[in-house]
Amino acid sequence: MDALVTTDELAERLGSPGLHLLDATWFGSLGAAGRDAAAEFADGHIPGAAYLDLGHLEQTAAEGEIPGIARHLGALGIDDAATIVLYDDSPYRTAARAWWLLKRFGVAASLLDGGIAKWRREEKPLQTGQGAPHRASRDVRYDGSRIRTKPDVLANLDTQDEQLLDARSASRFTGAELDPRGLPTGHIPGSFNLPYGQLFAPDGTWKRGEALREAFDASGVDLDRPIVTTCGSGITAAVLAFGLHLLGRDAALYDGSWTDWASDPATPKTTVTL
């Protein structure tokens, strides 16, 4: 299956053997106007979908517990032959974060282009309730080659081997806007800025081809050189990573991102006076 699946393509394949839909809606540590992802899933989701508790999956992954990841996926009915399609209804586009996290553990997945918002606009069918997926056995393997840590980023300030691309808004990147966690403002020295929302068309679908490439080009990064994506806490950095994946690039991700960097008084920070 392609990296992106259209709503029409998914509608035609609903109920197909081996197809597993996962609702990866998550609102992160800051929340989103008090919304409850699990409750919204129960109120209406794509038929046959299971709710992926991304917060729990994040915690399990952070603990480096490969058996725990396997159990989590197995409890959703996902076996080694599963075809996975992720979607969300989060302003942070958290299906991309789920994609990146699963990829880190050797699990391939596609994204529903436009998410459940587009599915609803097209008045496609919805299902209520929690669902009861069958349990399965799933093998996973850990690959940390595309994860960057603060020591990695500090070392890169000198070598400049990799480009840093920040997914936050321009005002947070420059330091004009206060950090929502109360941290110092600004960005990692030498970073480029590409607000993640610029990767989407007005209808919420992903830009493709030349339009997507132009969004990255406008940020100043060189697509032919290694890129590390970053953001506030590692969530929307995955949106940039998925966008680069659509362009055939395999980016790394600084998982701690600005929260990790700015929390350390010793790390250099750059602000921009406009």
C-alpha positions, -999 to +999 in steps of 0.1 A: +000+000+000+012+035-007+024+059+020-009+079+016-043+063+012-072+084-001-106+083+016-122+067-015-095+040-017-100+032+020-138+031+016-134+005-011-112-016+011-131-015+044-135-050+058-107-064+037-088-093+054-056-081+070-065-044+069-062-027+103-073+009+108-058+027+139-071+060+152-040+078+164-056+110+176-036+125+205-034+159+220+000+157+236+010+169+271-005+204+265-039+191+254-062+207+229-090+227+245-099+199+269-106+173+241-106+136+250-093+114+221-107+082+235-141+096+241-142+111+206-132+078+191-162+061+209-185+088+196-176+081+160-148+064+141-142+048+108-158+013+108-135-014+120-109+010+134-092+005+168-081+032+191-043+035+193-035+050+227-005+069+214+003+083+248+007+048+262+026+037+232+050+067+236+056+058+272+063+021+264+087+032+236+105+056+258+112+028+282+127+008+254+104-021+261+103-040+228+081-068+243+057-041+255+054-026+220+047-061+207+020-067+233+004-033+226+001-040+189-009-076+195-037-064+217-050-043+188-052-075+166-021-065+146-001-095+134+030-096+112+009-097+080-012-067+089-017-038+065-020-007+088-036+026+080-034+054+105-056+085+108-062+112+134-083+142+142-057+162+161-044+197+152-009+182+157-014+156+129-005+128+153-010+100+128+025+111+115+039+107+150+024+072+152+038+064+118+073+075+129+071+056+162+059+024+145+086+027+118+112+029+146+101-005+157+101-020+122+063-017+116+052-002+083+020+019+081+002+042+057-016+074+065-052+083+055-049+115+035-071+142+050-078+120+081-112+114+096-121+151+090-122+146+053-139+112+058-167+130+077-170+158+052-177+133+025-204+117+048-187+083+047-199+058+073-190+060+110-192+035+138-196+042+175-184+023+206-149+011+216-146-019+193-131-053+203-101-062+181-089-098+182-056-104+199-026-114+177+011-121+180+034-094+166+072-093+162+090-060+165+126-048+162+141-016+174+160+007+151+175+038+167+195+049+137+172+078+130+169+091+165+190+121+176+197+131+212+209+164+228+245+153+227+241+144+190+227+179+183+254+196+203+281+178+184+264+187+151+267+224+160+304+220+152+303+195+124+272+207+106+269+173+091+231+174+094+206+202+089+181+209+116+145+217+105+121+230+131+084+224+127+072+250+151+054+283+141+076+311+129+067+332+160+079+304+184+110+298+162+121+334+163+112+339+200+085+364+193+060+341+210+064+328+246+070+291+249+038+273+261+058+253+286+074+284+301+108+276+286+133+300+271+123+311+236+141+308+203+156+279+184+187+258+181+215+277+164+217+271+127+182+256+124+158+262+095+121+267+101+092+250+083+059+252+102+043+218+098+010+232+086+027+244+054+028+208+042-010+206+038-034+219+011-065+239+022-087+208+024-063+192+049-047+167+025-010+165+021+007+185-006+023+162-032+051+163-057+064+197-066+041+216-042+055+196-013+091+200-025+086+238-028+075+240+008+108+224+019+128+245-005+113+277+009+126+268+043+162+269+030+171+233+036+190+213+010+170+181+003+201+164-009+218+167+025+209+149+057+181+164+077+171+161+114+136+173+122+127+190+155+098+209+171+085+215+206+084+180+220+089+156+190+053+154+178+051+177+148+087+170+139+073+136+127+050+155+103+081+169+086+097+135+086+067+120+069+067+148+043+103+141+036+094+104+033+069+113+006+098+129-012+119+098-009+141+112+019+147+094+052+150+120+079+162+116+115+143+132+144+155+149+176+129+133+199+135+156+229+133+187+206+130+222+221+116+209+254+148+190+260+171+216+245+157+247+262+154+230+296+192+229+298+206+263+307+240+254+291+227+249+256+229+279+232+197+294+220+191+318+191+163+344+188+156+366+158+148+403+160+122+412+133 
